[in-house]
Amino acid sequence: MQQPNYPDPKELADALAQLSTLPPLVTSWEVEALRAQLADAQDGHRFVLQGGDCAESFDECRPDLITNRLKVLLQMSLVLSHGMKTRVSRIGRFAGQYAKPRSTDTETRDGVTLPAYRGDLVNASAFEAQARRPNPARLIEGHMRSAMTINFVRGLIDGGFADLHHPEYWDLAWVKQSPLAREYQARVDAIGDSLRFMERLAGTDLHEFNRVDFFTSHEALLLWYEQAQTRQVPRKSGWYNLSTHFPWIGMRTADLAGAHVEYCRGIRNPVGVKIGPAIDKKWLLGLCETLNPDREKGRMVLIHRMGAGQIESHLPSLIEAVSDAGHPVLWMCDPMHGNTHSTANGTKTRSFDDVLSELTQALNIHRKCDSHLGGVHLELTGEDVTECLGGARNLTEADLARDYRSQVDPRLNYEQALELSLKLAALGR
């Protein structure tokens, strides 16, 4: 399911053999550190911010774009931590988010039928026969691009990019023209004042704020790629997917009898599962039992994506079923995917108001069900794109053509992402 049809089996086998010998992208102790933080989030002691591109492209493996993606996530986490008075774990949807599920195996334009674009890990987006041919060499390039991305992120963080002593350095110039500029500056000033006050009380610099933990995630979609980077680690039991800290399963591949669930059942990483309106209690409990039979804390993350108009009628019964069965899970909200629609000319977009509505409803539903919403999962970018409607600048359909870059799903731009974090921080207090 959702696997490309490679025309040359030997070419695929050779690429996988090479991929299996390449160094891992993450370490098992980083994976275990994330599991511990997710367990804390289950208990309400921290909040998880997961965000990034709907699908990375090889061409966008550039320092300026990577820096801005990291910057917006760090800024958002700072706002959330200060506003919600809790620690925040940061998980970037990058360094491996190169494959995307498709509704059909082919695409037809003007009477010409070609393989569907399945992300840069598989083929290219140009509607040409050679570009759309599934190419195993892209598996190696995907690993290379992921390695460059994650190493650059590590370098930025280790070099002080995330230093909380200087949050004012994180501002992007164009935000100064935003209606949110004053509110954001006030929040930044408050954070700086709080840090300086704590240092005066302690009588020393708080050096532990100079860097932050940062983890990566992607959908475990292309199983050949995931399996080739699944390793056993000395002095540890079990198998680890070392292409990412946090793989997740999408709704299209969440079949209990499917290969994706079977694969994720066998790895030690924490695992996420997207759940939508189509899922029922029996299916959900089966996923919990299959993926976390030992009921380990920090192992299982349920990411609900119902849509603003359906979350009230679907989510409460699922929360109650999981709670009654005694499954330890971290609940996260993906307010993006259930709120996608197309304009009259076929452009996919999302409304900021719908995204905020679903997130607000999710918080209220969990509180009513005596549950805890421990995180949010967003598709966003650090660039000034125009892909989602609304927000502080009230982007309209006419604005979409101005800077619509995504090849797959629409993303919140920098300003919309920051605005959402400000509102979430207020809602989550």
BELDA-V353279 format. One record per pair of residues at least 24 apart in sequence whose C-alpha atoms are under 6 Angstrom apart, sorted by the first residue. I is the first residue (numbers start at 1). GAP is how many residues later the second one is. Records with the same first field share a line. If there is no record, write none. Layout:
I: GAP / GAP
This chain:
6: 128
12: 124
15: 121
20: 208 / 209
24: 218
25: 122 / 217 / 218
26: 216
31: 214
35: 235 / 263
38: 260
39: 258 / 259
41: 333
42: 288
46: 40 / 41 / 42
47: 41 / 327 / 328
48: 40 / 41 / 327
49: 41 / 326 / 327
50: 41 / 42 / 327
51: 41 / 42 / 326 / 327 / 328
52: 40 / 41 / 327 / 328
53: 326 / 327
54: 325 / 355
55: 42 / 43
56: 41 / 42
57: 63
68: 314
69: 312 / 313
72: 310
76: 342 / 345
80: 345
83: 342
84: 341 / 344 / 345
90: 124
91: 124 / 125
92: 124 / 125
93: 124 / 125
95: 51 / 54 / 55
96: 50 / 122
97: 121
157: 54
160: 50
162: 49
163: 47 / 48
164: 45
216: 28 / 29
217: 27 / 28 / 29 / 30
218: 29
219: 28 / 29 / 30
220: 27 / 28
239: 28 / 29
240: 27 / 28
246: 24
247: 24
248: 24 / 25
249: 24
250: 24
265: 26
270: 29
271: 29
272: 29 / 30
273: 29 / 30
274: 29 / 30
275: 29
276: 29 / 30
277: 29
281: 37
297: 31
300: 29
301: 28 / 29
302: 29
303: 29 / 30
304: 29 / 30
305: 29 / 30 / 33
306: 32
307: 31 / 32
308: 46 / 49 / 50
331: 42 / 43
332: 41 / 42 / 43 / 44
333: 43 / 44
334: 42 / 43
335: 24
349: 38 / 39 / 61
350: 38
351: 37 / 38 / 39
352: 37 / 38 / 39
379: 32
380: 31 / 32 / 33
381: 32 / 33
382: 32
383: 30 / 31
384: 29 / 30
385: 28
387: 24
388: 24
391: 25
